[in-house]
Amino acid sequence: MPHQQPHGTYLVTYWHDACNVSAASMSATTKVLVVDDNVDCLQLVSRMLRGDAYRVVCVDNGPEALERMESDPPDIVLLDVMMPGMTGFEVLEALRNNSRIADLSVIMLTASTNDDDVMSAYQYGSDYYITKPFTAEQLRFGIDLVLGRETATAAEPA
């Protein structure tokens, strides 16, 4: 695997090309921006959503994520909390304070199960919170739930 270049350049280019669905089906896809400093997590999320009518774009830092949100707004953002430089909370705060992108849907996707982090995420304006590790089903359910899709119905208890 090639070395990561500063400021997510490698990730945006590589993952954008590797994980997007075909251009012919773009109109029926959900554009997902994944923001995480961990390359393995970016790869995992991209694989989980591949083939499910999702167009996945990945970046590895907060400043680039904010630029991406403004230049090519996604339908939903999957945002890690613990990142160097600019934390997920700082990204979320900047997003909510920017009138051009303040209404974007955001799911915090993080290893932190700390109650303070969960509460902070919602106070900063997160729409949902998923902890790592997670399954593809949990991820798709959370996306559908936040976007108000009918497929986000809970399974009937046995």
Contacts in CASP RR format, 6 or more apart in sequence:
PFRMAT RR
TARGET T0000
AUTHOR 0000-0000-0000
METHOD contacts of the structure
MODEL  1
MPHQQPHGTYLVTYWHDACNVSAASMSATTKVLVVDDNVDCLQLVSRMLR
GDAYRVVCVDNGPEALERMESDPPDIVLLDVMMPGMTGFEVLEALRNNSR
IADLSVIMLTASTNDDDVMSAYQYGSDYYITKPFTAEQLRFGIDLVLGRE
TATAAEPA
1 39 0 8 1.000
2 10 0 8 1.000
2 14 0 8 1.000
3 10 0 8 1.000
4 10 0 8 1.000
4 11 0 8 1.000
4 39 0 8 1.000
4 60 0 8 1.000
7 60 0 8 1.000
7 61 0 8 1.000
7 63 0 8 1.000
7 64 0 8 1.000
8 59 0 8 1.000
8 60 0 8 1.000
8 61 0 8 1.000
8 64 0 8 1.000
11 39 0 8 1.000
11 42 0 8 1.000
11 58 0 8 1.000
11 59 0 8 1.000
11 60 0 8 1.000
12 57 0 8 1.000
12 58 0 8 1.000
12 59 0 8 1.000
12 64 0 8 1.000
12 68 0 8 1.000
15 34 0 8 1.000
15 42 0 8 1.000
15 43 0 8 1.000
15 46 0 8 1.000
15 56 0 8 1.000
15 57 0 8 1.000
15 58 0 8 1.000
16 57 0 8 1.000
16 58 0 8 1.000
18 46 0 8 1.000
19 46 0 8 1.000
19 47 0 8 1.000
19 49 0 8 1.000
19 50 0 8 1.000
19 56 0 8 1.000
19 57 0 8 1.000
19 58 0 8 1.000
20 55 0 8 1.000
20 56 0 8 1.000
20 57 0 8 1.000
21 29 0 8 1.000
21 50 0 8 1.000
21 51 0 8 1.000
21 53 0 8 1.000
21 54 0 8 1.000
21 55 0 8 1.000
25 53 0 8 1.000
26 55 0 8 1.000
28 53 0 8 1.000
29 53 0 8 1.000
29 54 0 8 1.000
29 55 0 8 1.000
30 53 0 8 1.000
30 54 0 8 1.000
30 55 0 8 1.000
30 75 0 8 1.000
30 76 0 8 1.000
30 143 0 8 1.000
30 147 0 8 1.000
31 54 0 8 1.000
31 55 0 8 1.000
31 57 0 8 1.000
31 72 0 8 1.000
31 73 0 8 1.000
31 74 0 8 1.000
31 75 0 8 1.000
31 76 0 8 1.000
32 49 0 8 1.000
32 54 0 8 1.000
32 55 0 8 1.000
32 56 0 8 1.000
32 57 0 8 1.000
32 74 0 8 1.000
32 75 0 8 1.000
32 76 0 8 1.000
32 77 0 8 1.000
32 78 0 8 1.000
32 143 0 8 1.000
33 57 0 8 1.000
33 58 0 8 1.000
33 59 0 8 1.000
33 65 0 8 1.000
33 68 0 8 1.000
33 69 0 8 1.000
33 74 0 8 1.000
33 76 0 8 1.000
33 77 0 8 1.000
33 78 0 8 1.000
34 41 0 8 1.000
34 42 0 8 1.000
34 45 0 8 1.000
34 46 0 8 1.000
34 56 0 8 1.000
34 57 0 8 1.000
34 58 0 8 1.000
34 59 0 8 1.000
34 77 0 8 1.000
34 78 0 8 1.000
34 109 0 8 1.000
35 58 0 8 1.000
35 59 0 8 1.000
35 60 0 8 1.000
35 61 0 8 1.000
35 62 0 8 1.000
35 65 0 8 1.000
35 77 0 8 1.000
35 78 0 8 1.000
35 79 0 8 1.000
35 80 0 8 1.000
35 83 0 8 1.000
35 88 0 8 1.000
35 91 0 8 1.000
36 42 0 8 1.000
36 45 0 8 1.000
36 58 0 8 1.000
36 60 0 8 1.000
36 78 0 8 1.000
36 79 0 8 1.000
36 80 0 8 1.000
36 83 0 8 1.000
36 109 0 8 1.000
37 60 0 8 1.000
37 61 0 8 1.000
37 80 0 8 1.000
37 83 0 8 1.000
37 84 0 8 1.000
38 80 0 8 1.000
39 60 0 8 1.000
41 80 0 8 1.000
41 109 0 8 1.000
41 132 0 8 1.000
42 58 0 8 1.000
42 60 0 8 1.000
45 56 0 8 1.000
45 58 0 8 1.000
45 78 0 8 1.000
45 109 0 8 1.000
45 139 0 8 1.000
46 56 0 8 1.000
46 58 0 8 1.000
48 136 0 8 1.000
48 139 0 8 1.000
48 140 0 8 1.000
49 56 0 8 1.000
49 136 0 8 1.000
49 139 0 8 1.000
49 140 0 8 1.000
50 56 0 8 1.000
52 140 0 8 1.000
54 143 0 8 1.000
57 68 0 8 1.000
57 72 0 8 1.000
57 74 0 8 1.000
59 65 0 8 1.000
59 68 0 8 1.000
60 83 0 8 1.000
61 83 0 8 1.000
61 84 0 8 1.000
61 85 0 8 1.000
61 86 0 8 1.000
62 83 0 8 1.000
62 85 0 8 1.000
62 86 0 8 1.000
62 88 0 8 1.000
62 90 0 8 1.000
62 91 0 8 1.000
63 86 0 8 1.000
65 77 0 8 1.000
65 79 0 8 1.000
65 91 0 8 1.000
66 91 0 8 1.000
66 94 0 8 1.000
66 95 0 8 1.000
66 98 0 8 1.000
66 101 0 8 1.000
68 74 0 8 1.000
69 77 0 8 1.000
69 95 0 8 1.000
69 101 0 8 1.000
69 104 0 8 1.000
70 98 0 8 1.000
70 100 0 8 1.000
70 101 0 8 1.000
73 101 0 8 1.000
73 104 0 8 1.000
74 104 0 8 1.000
75 105 0 8 1.000
75 147 0 8 1.000
76 104 0 8 1.000
76 105 0 8 1.000
76 106 0 8 1.000
76 107 0 8 1.000
76 143 0 8 1.000
76 146 0 8 1.000
76 147 0 8 1.000
77 95 0 8 1.000
77 104 0 8 1.000
77 105 0 8 1.000
77 106 0 8 1.000
77 107 0 8 1.000
78 107 0 8 1.000
78 109 0 8 1.000
78 139 0 8 1.000
79 88 0 8 1.000
79 91 0 8 1.000
79 92 0 8 1.000
79 106 0 8 1.000
79 107 0 8 1.000
79 108 0 8 1.000
79 109 0 8 1.000
79 126 0 8 1.000
80 88 0 8 1.000
80 108 0 8 1.000
80 109 0 8 1.000
80 110 0 8 1.000
81 87 0 8 1.000
81 88 0 8 1.000
81 89 0 8 1.000
81 108 0 8 1.000
81 110 0 8 1.000
81 112 0 8 1.000
81 117 0 8 1.000
81 121 0 8 1.000
82 88 0 8 1.000
82 110 0 8 1.000
82 111 0 8 1.000
82 112 0 8 1.000
83 91 0 8 1.000
88 108 0 8 1.000
89 120 0 8 1.000
89 121 0 8 1.000
89 124 0 8 1.000
92 106 0 8 1.000
92 108 0 8 1.000
92 121 0 8 1.000
92 124 0 8 1.000
92 125 0 8 1.000
92 126 0 8 1.000
93 124 0 8 1.000
95 101 0 8 1.000
95 102 0 8 1.000
95 104 0 8 1.000
95 106 0 8 1.000
96 102 0 8 1.000
96 124 0 8 1.000
96 125 0 8 1.000
105 127 0 8 1.000
105 146 0 8 1.000
105 147 0 8 1.000
106 125 0 8 1.000
106 126 0 8 1.000
106 127 0 8 1.000
106 128 0 8 1.000
107 126 0 8 1.000
107 127 0 8 1.000
107 128 0 8 1.000
107 129 0 8 1.000
107 130 0 8 1.000
107 142 0 8 1.000
107 143 0 8 1.000
107 146 0 8 1.000
108 121 0 8 1.000
108 126 0 8 1.000
108 128 0 8 1.000
108 129 0 8 1.000
108 130 0 8 1.000
109 130 0 8 1.000
109 132 0 8 1.000
109 134 0 8 1.000
109 139 0 8 1.000
110 117 0 8 1.000
110 129 0 8 1.000
110 130 0 8 1.000
110 131 0 8 1.000
110 132 0 8 1.000
111 131 0 8 1.000
111 132 0 8 1.000
112 118 0 8 1.000
112 131 0 8 1.000
113 131 0 8 1.000
118 129 0 8 1.000
121 129 0 8 1.000
122 129 0 8 1.000
127 146 0 8 1.000
128 142 0 8 1.000
128 145 0 8 1.000
128 146 0 8 1.000
130 138 0 8 1.000
130 139 0 8 1.000
130 142 0 8 1.000
140 151 0 8 1.000
141 151 0 8 1.000
141 152 0 8 1.000
142 152 0 8 1.000
144 150 0 8 1.000
144 151 0 8 1.000
144 152 0 8 1.000
145 152 0 8 1.000
END
